[in-house]
Amino acid sequence: MPILFPAIDLKDGECVRLKLGLMEEATVYNADPADQAEAFRAQGFTHLHVVDLNGAFEGRAVNAGAVDAILGAVGTDMKVQLGGGIRRMEDIERWLDKGLSRVILGTVAVRDPDLVREAARRFPGRVAVGIDAKGGYVAVEGWAESSTLTAIDLARRFEDVGVSAIIYTDIDRDGILAGINWDSTIELARAVGIPVIASGGLASMEDIERLAGPDAAILEGAISGRALYDGRIDPTEALARLARA
C-alpha cells in the first residue's frame, strides 16, 4: 500500500505551508501543531511528515517544543518522521530517543555524507535522506543555496549504507498545487535501490489515482500538505483508494 504522509511544516511554533520554499510566503493553517497532528490521526493517517522550517535555515532545532507536543498527541498511533536542522549525531540520537520513527537528513547529506552513513549504520531503518531539487540541482540550507549535485548523484552516494528512504522534493512545485513531478521522481526511484517518497506539488485526487497506479508502484508513497489543508484531497477517499491499490 502506498503511504500518504500528511505534512506539518513548523514556523515560529505554528503549522504553516510555504510557497516555493519561501519563508515570507507562509500561510498559517493551525496555530497548534499538536491539534493538527491529532486531527490527521483521527482522519486515519498512520504516518506523519514534520519539518522544522526555522531549524532548516538555522541548522539547529528551533521548534522542538512543537515537535514534542506532536509526539505527545499522537503517541504510538502514528509513525512520525522529522527533518530540518538535524546536523549532528547527538541531534539524531536525541530525536530518535524521543520516539520519532525516523529522522530526515538533508543539508548534512551534502555537507557531511559520512555522518549520514554512520547514522544509518547505528540506527538501521531510522535514517532517511531529504533531497530537495530546484532547477534539477540539489538545494541546501533550507533551500536557500544551490549545489552542483543532481538528485541522482546525491542519492547514489548512499546506496547500500542502510538509508531507509529518500524524500524527494521538487522545490519548483512545492506549495503551488501544480502536481507532483512524476517523471523526475520515478526516474530517481528507478536509478537507486533506496525507497523514494514523492514530495512537492501533490494537488488533487488525480494525483492520488496516479500514486495508486502501476507506474508509481515503485514509490514508497507521497507527502501532501496544502491540498489536504485546502480540502482538495478528501482523506477518507484518498486512504481508501490507496488501500485498494
Secondary structure, DSSP 8 states (H G I E B T S, - for coil): --EEEEEEEEETTEEEEEETTEEEEEEEEES-HHHHHHHHHHTT--EEEEEEHHHHHHTS-SSHHHHHHHHHHHTTSSEEEEESS--SHHHHHHHHHTT-SEEEE-HHHHH-HHHHHHHHHHSTT-EEEEEEEETTEEEETTTTEEEEEEHHHHHHTTTTTT--EEEEEEGGGTTTT----HHHHHHHHHH-SS-EEEES---SHHHHHHHTSGGGTTS-EEEESHHHHTTSS-HHHHHHHHHH-
